[in-house]
Amino acid sequence: MQNFFEISQLEQARERRGKPYHEFLRTAALSAGVYVLPAGGKDLQSPHGQDEMYYVVRGRAHMKVGAEERAVEAGGVIFVPAGVEHRFHTVVEELVLLVFFAPAES
């Protein structure tokens, strides 16, 4: 298992796959990935069965978690409890996120 990662390499791996999400780590207790939404893009995800945490690497958008809504930008950290409706929207600048699921996403 790899222990050290570079965001630029993770982004390149995601881009090669041609999908918005690229998982780069999986253990029984945790999984992690890079999620990218282009400016103007739509976030089509639905609630997950795991707790989730996002770290905004770069970009600007808005996010709704349950009834709460906020602008998000680089350096922001967002927690989403398991089963809660959530969505990024109004993506002003390409949004690059590190995503962590605990336990690992199923």
C-alpha positions in Angstrom: 0.0 0.0 0.0 1.2 3.5 -0.9 1.7 5.9 2.0 2.5 9.2 0.4 0.6 11.0 -2.4 1.0 14.1 -4.5 -2.2 15.9 -5.4 -0.9 16.7 -9.0 -0.4 12.9 -9.6 -3.8 12.1 -8.2 -5.4 14.6 -10.5 -3.5 13.2 -13.5 -4.7 9.7 -12.6 -8.3 10.9 -12.3 -8.0 12.7 -15.6 -6.7 9.6 -17.4 -9.7 7.7 -16.2 -12.0 10.4 -17.6 -14.3 10.4 -14.6 -15.0 13.0 -11.9 -14.0 10.8 -9.0 -10.8 8.7 -8.6 -10.3 6.6 -5.5 -6.6 6.4 -4.5 -6.8 4.7 -1.0 -8.9 1.9 0.5 -8.7 0.2 3.8 -11.5 -1.4 5.9 -11.8 1.8 8.0 -11.3 4.5 5.3 -11.3 5.3 1.6 -10.1 8.4 -0.1 -10.3 10.0 -3.5 -10.1 13.1 -5.6 -13.3 14.6 -6.9 -13.3 17.3 -9.6 -16.2 19.4 -10.9 -15.6 21.8 -13.8 -16.8 25.4 -13.6 -20.5 25.2 -14.3 -20.5 21.5 -13.7 -23.3 19.5 -12.0 -22.8 17.3 -8.9 -24.9 14.2 -9.4 -24.0 12.3 -6.2 -26.6 11.0 -3.8 -26.3 10.4 0.0 -23.7 7.8 1.0 -23.9 5.1 3.7 -20.7 6.4 5.3 -19.6 9.6 7.0 -17.7 11.8 4.5 -15.3 14.7 4.7 -14.2 17.0 1.9 -11.1 19.2 1.8 -11.3 21.9 -0.9 -7.9 21.9 -2.7 -8.9 24.7 -5.1 -11.8 26.3 -6.7 -15.0 28.0 -5.6 -18.6 26.8 -5.4 -21.6 26.5 -3.1 -22.5 23.4 -1.2 -25.7 22.3 0.5 -25.6 19.8 3.3 -29.0 18.9 4.7 -30.7 22.3 5.3 -27.3 24.2 5.6 -25.8 26.0 2.6 -22.4 27.8 2.3 -19.9 29.1 -0.2 -16.8 26.9 -0.3 -13.3 27.6 -1.5 -9.7 26.5 -1.1 -8.8 25.5 2.4 -12.4 24.7 3.4 -13.3 21.4 5.1 -16.9 20.0 5.0 -18.3 17.1 7.0 -21.3 15.2 5.7 -22.9 12.6 8.1 -23.9 9.3 6.5 -27.2 9.4 4.8 -27.5 13.2 4.6 -28.5 14.8 1.2 -25.6 17.0 0.0 -24.6 18.6 -3.3 -22.1 21.1 -4.7 -23.7 23.7 -7.0 -22.9 27.0 -8.7 -19.3 25.9 -9.4 -17.6 29.2 -10.3 -14.1 27.8 -10.6 -13.0 24.2 -11.2 -13.5 22.5 -7.9 -10.8 20.0 -6.8 -11.6 18.1 -3.6 -10.0 15.4 -1.5 -12.8 13.1 -0.3 -12.6 10.8 2.7 -15.1 8.1 3.6 -15.3 6.3 7.0 -15.7 3.4 6.9 -14.6 2.8 3.3 -17.2 3.7 0.7 -19.2 0.7 -0.5 
